[in-house]
Amino acid sequence: MDWMNRMNQVMDYVERHLQENLDEKEISRIAACPYPVFSSSFSQIAGVSFSEYVRRRRLTCAAYDLQNTDERIMDIAVKYGYQSADAFRVAFKSLHHISPAEVRKSDVRLTFYCRLHFEITIKGVEKMDYTITERESFSVLGIRRITPYGGGTWAIVKSDGSDERIKEVSGKFFDLGLCFGFGEDGSDDYMCAVEWDGGEVEGFETFTYPPATWIIFEAKGAISENVLGNVWKKINEEFLPNSKYRKCMATIERFVYWNEAEDVGNVEIWIPVEVKG
């Protein structure tokens, strides 16, 4: 419950500073975790990146000011972080589908994005099975990329021949997805990999985990029903806030079976954890 309270305190901080630059260090202090961990958790829970949430809230408030004050459009643009009228107009129109100038006409339709509030909801008697295990240091070999959307690295390795090349090197296709976190712009730092105990391989990179405690969950079900995303949401909304653990490094998605044609997925979610201080 303490974690949930901290998330709401971050939302309070955002509301107080919508007209200023947000301080990542302050957000990290309030959330009591590294900023990338907070940003990644926020994205998985809210279904939108933290930066996009802030952008929507600022443009929502800008629309309110345009409708209810006599402030100049440029002054409102600067107030919410836009240094030019053109940048403000493009951003505003992308969200509200009308220009800032049109807001001051009658009978306009705008989009309102509410301030988020986090709470735990108990639904039925659903349960989450998990395993806690200790692992010695191990390494992976693969392709790491920063893409503008979740899962983008998989699209790359499936289309550029990397999946076939890794099989030639290791004897199997990519089956691990390392989640390093999300950037302020919503970009996803992700690595498709296989477990590896060999040396360096040209065209690929390695990543080594130190000895750690891991919690393992299973996401098994219909891909079309967002089985993987739903389990992640339960982990971040329900399990971790009420446990003594917190994520401490890049998580791993181990794809045991994934067949979109059959609409069946089976993924193990490996989370390296440490005890909350």
C-alpha positions as a Markdown table, in Angstrom:
| # | Residue | x | y | z |
|---|---|---|---|---|
| 1 | Met | 0.0 | 0.0 | 0.0 |
| 2 | Asp | 3.0 | 2.3 | 0.7 |
| 3 | Trp | 4.0 | 2.0 | -3.0 |
| 4 | Met | 0.5 | 3.0 | -4.1 |
| 5 | Asn | 0.5 | 6.0 | -1.9 |
| 6 | Arg | 3.9 | 7.1 | -3.3 |
| 7 | Met | 2.5 | 6.8 | -6.9 |
| 8 | Asn | -0.3 | 9.1 | -5.9 |
| 9 | Gln | 2.2 | 11.5 | -4.3 |
| 10 | Val | 4.0 | 11.6 | -7.6 |
| 11 | Met | 0.7 | 12.4 | -9.4 |
| 12 | Asp | 0.3 | 15.2 | -6.8 |
| 13 | Tyr | 3.8 | 16.5 | -7.6 |
| 14 | Val | 3.0 | 16.5 | -11.4 |
| 15 | Glu | -0.2 | 18.5 | -10.8 |
| 16 | Arg | 1.7 | 21.1 | -8.8 |
| 17 | His | 4.4 | 21.4 | -11.5 |
| 18 | Leu | 2.6 | 21.2 | -14.8 |
| 19 | Gln | 3.9 | 24.7 | -15.6 |
| 20 | Glu | 7.5 | 23.8 | -14.8 |
| 21 | Asn | 10.1 | 21.2 | -15.8 |
| 22 | Leu | 9.6 | 18.0 | -13.8 |
| 23 | Asp | 12.6 | 16.9 | -11.7 |
| 24 | Glu | 13.4 | 13.2 | -12.3 |
| 25 | Lys | 15.4 | 13.1 | -9.0 |
| 26 | Glu | 12.5 | 14.5 | -7.1 |
| 27 | Ile | 10.1 | 11.9 | -8.7 |
| 28 | Ser | 12.6 | 9.2 | -7.8 |
| 29 | Arg | 12.7 | 10.4 | -4.2 |
| 30 | Ile | 9.0 | 10.5 | -3.9 |
| 31 | Ala | 8.5 | 7.1 | -5.6 |
| 32 | Ala | 11.4 | 5.6 | -3.5 |
| 33 | Cys | 12.9 | 3.9 | -6.6 |
| 34 | Pro | 15.1 | 4.8 | -9.5 |
| 35 | Tyr | 13.4 | 6.9 | -12.1 |
| 36 | Pro | 13.6 | 4.3 | -14.9 |
| 37 | Val | 11.9 | 1.8 | -12.6 |
| 38 | Phe | 9.1 | 4.3 | -11.8 |
| 39 | Ser | 8.7 | 5.2 | -15.5 |
| 40 | Ser | 8.6 | 1.6 | -16.6 |
| 41 | Ser | 6.1 | 0.6 | -13.9 |
| 42 | Phe | 3.9 | 3.6 | -14.7 |
| 43 | Ser | 3.7 | 2.7 | -18.4 |
| 44 | Gln | 2.8 | -0.9 | -17.6 |
| 45 | Ile | 0.1 | 0.1 | -15.2 |
| 46 | Ala | -1.4 | 3.1 | -17.0 |
| 47 | Gly | -1.0 | 1.8 | -20.5 |
| 48 | Val | 0.7 | 5.1 | -21.6 |
| 49 | Ser | 4.2 | 6.4 | -21.0 |
| 50 | Phe | 4.7 | 8.9 | -18.2 |
| 51 | Ser | 5.8 | 11.6 | -20.6 |
| 52 | Glu | 2.7 | 11.2 | -22.7 |
| 53 | Tyr | 0.5 | 11.4 | -19.5 |
| 54 | Val | 2.2 | 14.7 | -18.6 |
| 55 | Arg | 1.8 | 16.0 | -22.1 |
| 56 | Arg | -1.9 | 15.2 | -22.1 |
| 57 | Arg | -2.4 | 16.8 | -18.7 |
| 58 | Arg | -0.6 | 20.0 | -19.8 |
| 59 | Leu | -2.7 | 20.2 | -23.0 |
| 60 | Thr | -5.9 | 19.6 | -21.1 |
| 61 | Cys | -5.0 | 22.5 | -18.7 |
| 62 | Ala | -4.1 | 24.6 | -21.7 |
| 63 | Ala | -7.5 | 24.0 | -23.2 |
| 64 | Tyr | -9.1 | 25.1 | -19.9 |
| 65 | Asp | -7.1 | 28.3 | -19.9 |
| 66 | Leu | -8.0 | 29.1 | -23.5 |
| 67 | Gln | -11.7 | 28.7 | -22.7 |
| 68 | Asn | -11.8 | 30.4 | -19.4 |
| 69 | Thr | -9.2 | 33.2 | -19.5 |
| 70 | Asp | -8.2 | 36.1 | -21.7 |
| 71 | Glu | -4.5 | 35.1 | -21.7 |
| 72 | Arg | -2.8 | 35.3 | -25.1 |
| 73 | Ile | -2.4 | 32.0 | -26.9 |
| 74 | Met | 1.4 | 32.4 | -26.9 |
| 75 | Asp | 1.5 | 33.1 | -23.2 |
| 76 | Ile | -0.4 | 29.9 | -22.5 |
| 77 | Ala | 1.9 | 28.0 | -24.8 |
| 78 | Val | 4.9 | 29.2 | -22.9 |
| 79 | Lys | 3.2 | 28.4 | -19.6 |
| 80 | Tyr | 2.9 | 24.8 | -20.5 |
| 81 | Gly | 6.4 | 24.3 | -22.0 |
| 82 | Tyr | 6.1 | 25.2 | -25.7 |
| 83 | Gln | 8.6 | 27.7 | -27.0 |
| 84 | Ser | 6.8 | 28.5 | -30.3 |
| 85 | Ala | 3.2 | 29.0 | -31.4 |
| 86 | Asp | 3.6 | 26.5 | -34.2 |
| 87 | Ala | 4.9 | 23.7 | -31.8 |
| 88 | Phe | 2.0 | 24.4 | -29.4 |
| 89 | Arg | -0.6 | 24.4 | -32.3 |
| 90 | Val | 0.7 | 21.1 | -33.6 |
| 91 | Ala | 0.7 | 19.4 | -30.2 |
| 92 | Phe | -2.7 | 20.9 | -29.3 |
| 93 | Lys | -4.3 | 19.9 | -32.5 |
| 94 | Ser | -3.0 | 16.3 | -32.3 |
| 95 | Leu | -4.8 | 15.9 | -28.9 |
| 96 | His | -7.9 | 18.0 | -29.3 |
| 97 | His | -8.3 | 17.9 | -33.1 |
| 98 | Ile | -8.8 | 21.7 | -33.3 |
| 99 | Ser | -6.4 | 24.6 | -33.2 |
| 100 | Pro | -5.9 | 26.7 | -30.0 |
| 101 | Ala | -7.5 | 29.7 | -31.8 |
| 102 | Glu | -10.7 | 27.7 | -32.5 |
| 103 | Val | -11.1 | 26.9 | -28.8 |
| 104 | Arg | -12.4 | 30.4 | -28.2 |
| 105 | Lys | -15.3 | 29.9 | -30.6 |
| 106 | Ser | -18.6 | 28.5 | -29.3 |
| 107 | Asp | -19.6 | 24.8 | -29.4 |
| 108 | Val | -16.1 | 23.3 | -29.7 |
| 109 | Arg | -15.4 | 19.8 | -28.6 |
| 110 | Leu | -12.2 | 19.2 | -26.5 |
| 111 | Thr | -10.6 | 16.1 | -25.0 |
| 112 | Phe | -10.1 | 16.0 | -21.2 |
| 113 | Tyr | -7.6 | 13.8 | -19.6 |
| 114 | Cys | -8.1 | 13.4 | -15.9 |
| 115 | Arg | -5.5 | 13.3 | -13.2 |
| 116 | Leu | -4.7 | 9.7 | -12.5 |
| 117 | His | -5.3 | 8.2 | -9.1 |
| 118 | Phe | -3.9 | 4.7 | -8.2 |
| 119 | Glu | -5.7 | 2.3 | -6.0 |
| 120 | Ile | -5.8 | -1.5 | -5.5 |
| 121 | Thr | -9.0 | -3.2 | -6.5 |
| 122 | Ile | -9.7 | -6.7 | -5.3 |
| 123 | Lys | -11.6 | -8.7 | -7.9 |
| 124 | Gly | -13.1 | -12.1 | -7.1 |
| 125 | Val | -10.7 | -14.8 | -5.9 |
| 126 | Glu | -8.2 | -14.5 | -8.7 |
| 127 | Lys | -4.7 | -15.7 | -7.6 |
| 128 | Met | -1.2 | -15.3 | -8.9 |
| 129 | Asp | 1.2 | -18.2 | -8.7 |
| 130 | Tyr | 4.9 | -17.3 | -8.4 |
| 131 | Thr | 8.2 | -18.9 | -7.7 |
| 132 | Ile | 11.2 | -17.3 | -5.9 |
| 133 | Thr | 14.6 | -18.6 | -6.8 |
| 134 | Glu | 18.2 | -17.7 | -6.4 |
| 135 | Arg | 20.5 | -17.6 | -9.5 |
| 136 | Glu | 24.2 | -17.2 | -9.9 |
| 137 | Ser | 25.5 | -14.8 | -12.4 |
| 138 | Phe | 24.6 | -15.6 | -16.0 |
| 139 | Ser | 24.9 | -13.9 | -19.4 |
| 140 | Val | 22.8 | -13.5 | -22.5 |
| 141 | Leu | 23.6 | -12.8 | -26.1 |
| 142 | Gly | 21.4 | -10.9 | -28.5 |
| 143 | Ile | 20.2 | -7.6 | -30.1 |
| 144 | Arg | 19.5 | -4.6 | -28.0 |
| 145 | Arg | 17.7 | -1.6 | -29.5 |
| 146 | Ile | 15.7 | 1.5 | -28.4 |
| 147 | Thr | 12.5 | 1.6 | -30.4 |
| 148 | Pro | 9.6 | 4.1 | -30.3 |
| 149 | Tyr | 7.1 | 1.5 | -29.1 |
| 150 | Gly | 6.9 | -1.6 | -27.0 |
| 151 | Gly | 8.0 | -4.8 | -28.7 |
| 152 | Gly | 9.8 | -3.0 | -31.5 |
| 153 | Thr | 13.0 | -5.0 | -31.1 |
| 154 | Trp | 11.1 | -8.2 | -31.9 |
| 155 | Ala | 10.0 | -6.7 | -35.2 |
| 156 | Ile | 13.6 | -5.9 | -36.0 |
| 157 | Val | 15.1 | -9.3 | -35.3 |
| 158 | Lys | 12.2 | -11.1 | -37.1 |
| 159 | Ser | 12.8 | -9.1 | -40.3 |
| 160 | Asp | 16.5 | -8.5 | -40.6 |
| 161 | Gly | 17.7 | -12.1 | -40.3 |
| 162 | Ser | 19.0 | -11.8 | -36.7 |
| 163 | Asp | 16.7 | -14.6 | -35.6 |
| 164 | Glu | 18.2 | -17.0 | -38.1 |
| 165 | Arg | 21.8 | -15.9 | -37.3 |
| 166 | Ile | 21.3 | -16.4 | -33.5 |
| 167 | Lys | 20.0 | -19.9 | -34.2 |
| 168 | Glu | 23.2 | -20.7 | -36.2 |
| 169 | Val | 25.3 | -19.4 | -33.3 |
| 170 | Ser | 23.4 | -20.8 | -30.3 |
| 171 | Gly | 21.2 | -23.6 | -31.7 |
| 172 | Lys | 17.9 | -21.8 | -30.9 |
| 173 | Phe | 15.9 | -18.8 | -31.9 |
| 174 | Phe | 15.5 | -15.8 | -29.6 |
| 175 | Asp | 13.4 | -16.7 | -26.6 |
| 176 | Leu | 14.3 | -14.0 | -24.0 |
| 177 | Gly | 13.1 | -10.4 | -23.9 |
| 178 | Leu | 15.0 | -8.1 | -21.6 |
| 179 | Cys | 13.0 | -5.0 | -20.5 |
| 180 | Phe | 15.4 | -2.2 | -19.5 |
| 181 | Gly | 12.7 | 0.4 | -19.3 |
| 182 | Phe | 11.0 | 3.3 | -21.1 |
| 183 | Gly | 12.3 | 6.7 | -22.0 |
| 184 | Glu | 10.6 | 10.0 | -21.4 |
| 185 | Asp | 9.4 | 10.0 | -25.0 |
| 186 | Gly | 7.8 | 6.5 | -24.6 |
| 187 | Ser | 10.7 | 4.7 | -26.3 |
| 188 | Asp | 11.4 | 1.1 | -25.2 |
| 189 | Asp | 14.9 | -0.1 | -24.4 |
| 190 | Tyr | 14.6 | -3.8 | -25.1 |
| 191 | Met | 16.9 | -6.7 | -25.9 |
| 192 | Cys | 16.0 | -10.0 | -27.7 |
| 193 | Ala | 18.4 | -12.6 | -26.5 |
| 194 | Val | 19.3 | -16.2 | -25.6 |
| 195 | Glu | 21.1 | -17.4 | -22.6 |
| 196 | Trp | 24.8 | -17.7 | -23.4 |
| 197 | Asp | 28.0 | -19.0 | -21.8 |
| 198 | Gly | 30.4 | -18.4 | -24.7 |
| 199 | Gly | 32.5 | -15.5 | -25.8 |
| 200 | Glu | 31.8 | -12.4 | -27.9 |
| 201 | Val | 30.0 | -12.9 | -31.2 |
| 202 | Glu | 30.2 | -10.3 | -34.0 |
| 203 | Gly | 26.9 | -8.6 | -34.7 |
| 204 | Phe | 25.5 | -9.3 | -31.3 |
| 205 | Glu | 26.1 | -7.9 | -27.8 |
| 206 | Thr | 26.1 | -9.6 | -24.4 |
| 207 | Phe | 24.6 | -8.6 | -21.1 |
| 208 | Thr | 25.6 | -10.2 | -17.7 |
| 209 | Tyr | 23.4 | -10.4 | -14.7 |
| 210 | Pro | 25.0 | -10.6 | -11.2 |
| 211 | Pro | 23.8 | -13.2 | -8.7 |
| 212 | Ala | 20.3 | -12.2 | -7.7 |
| 213 | Thr | 16.9 | -13.2 | -6.3 |
| 214 | Trp | 14.3 | -13.7 | -8.9 |
| 215 | Ile | 10.5 | -13.9 | -8.8 |
| 216 | Ile | 8.9 | -15.9 | -11.7 |
| 217 | Phe | 5.3 | -15.5 | -12.9 |
| 218 | Glu | 3.6 | -17.3 | -15.7 |
| 219 | Ala | 1.5 | -15.5 | -18.4 |
| 220 | Lys | -0.4 | -18.2 | -20.3 |
| 221 | Gly | -3.5 | -17.7 | -22.4 |
| 222 | Ala | -4.9 | -15.9 | -25.4 |
| 223 | Ile | -2.6 | -13.4 | -27.1 |
| 224 | Ser | -5.7 | -11.5 | -28.4 |
| 225 | Glu | -6.8 | -10.9 | -24.8 |
| 226 | Asn | -3.4 | -9.3 | -23.9 |
| 227 | Val | -2.4 | -12.1 | -21.6 |
| 228 | Leu | 1.1 | -10.8 | -21.2 |
| 229 | Gly | 0.1 | -7.2 | -20.5 |
| 230 | Asn | -2.6 | -8.2 | -18.1 |
| 231 | Val | -0.2 | -10.3 | -16.0 |
| 232 | Trp | 2.3 | -7.4 | -15.9 |
| 233 | Lys | -0.5 | -5.1 | -14.8 |
| 234 | Lys | -1.4 | -7.4 | -11.9 |
| 235 | Ile | 2.3 | -7.7 | -10.9 |
| 236 | Asn | 2.7 | -3.9 | -10.8 |
| 237 | Glu | -0.7 | -3.0 | -9.4 |
| 238 | Glu | -1.2 | -5.8 | -6.9 |
| 239 | Phe | 1.7 | -8.1 | -6.2 |
| 240 | Leu | 4.7 | -5.8 | -5.9 |
| 241 | Pro | 2.9 | -3.0 | -3.9 |
| 242 | Asn | 1.9 | -5.6 | -1.3 |
| 243 | Ser | 5.1 | -7.6 | -1.2 |
| 244 | Lys | 8.4 | -6.9 | 0.5 |
| 245 | Tyr | 10.2 | -6.8 | -2.8 |
| 246 | Arg | 10.9 | -4.3 | -5.6 |
| 247 | Lys | 12.4 | -4.6 | -9.0 |
| 248 | Cys | 16.2 | -3.9 | -9.1 |
| 249 | Met | 17.3 | -4.6 | -12.7 |
| 250 | Ala | 16.1 | -5.3 | -16.2 |
| 251 | Thr | 13.3 | -7.9 | -16.2 |
| 252 | Ile | 13.1 | -10.9 | -18.5 |
| 253 | Glu | 10.2 | -12.2 | -20.5 |
| 254 | Arg | 11.0 | -15.8 | -21.4 |
| 255 | Phe | 8.8 | -16.9 | -24.4 |
| 256 | Val | 8.1 | -20.6 | -23.8 |
| 257 | Tyr | 5.5 | -20.6 | -26.6 |
| 258 | Trp | 4.1 | -17.8 | -28.7 |
| 259 | Asn | 1.9 | -18.5 | -31.7 |
| 260 | Glu | -0.3 | -15.6 | -33.0 |
| 261 | Ala | -2.0 | -17.8 | -35.6 |
| 262 | Glu | -3.2 | -20.2 | -32.8 |
| 263 | Asp | -3.7 | -17.2 | -30.5 |
| 264 | Val | -1.8 | -18.9 | -27.7 |
| 265 | Gly | 1.0 | -17.5 | -25.6 |
| 266 | Asn | 3.0 | -18.9 | -22.7 |
| 267 | Val | 5.6 | -16.5 | -21.2 |
| 268 | Glu | 7.6 | -16.7 | -18.0 |
| 269 | Ile | 8.2 | -13.3 | -16.4 |
| 270 | Trp | 11.4 | -13.2 | -14.5 |
| 271 | Ile | 11.8 | -10.2 | -12.1 |
| 272 | Pro | 15.1 | -9.6 | -10.3 |
| 273 | Val | 14.2 | -8.2 | -6.9 |
| 274 | Glu | 15.7 | -6.8 | -3.7 |
| 275 | Val | 14.0 | -6.3 | -0.3 |
| 276 | Lys | 12.5 | -2.9 | 0.2 |
| 277 | Gly | 14.5 | -0.7 | 2.5 |
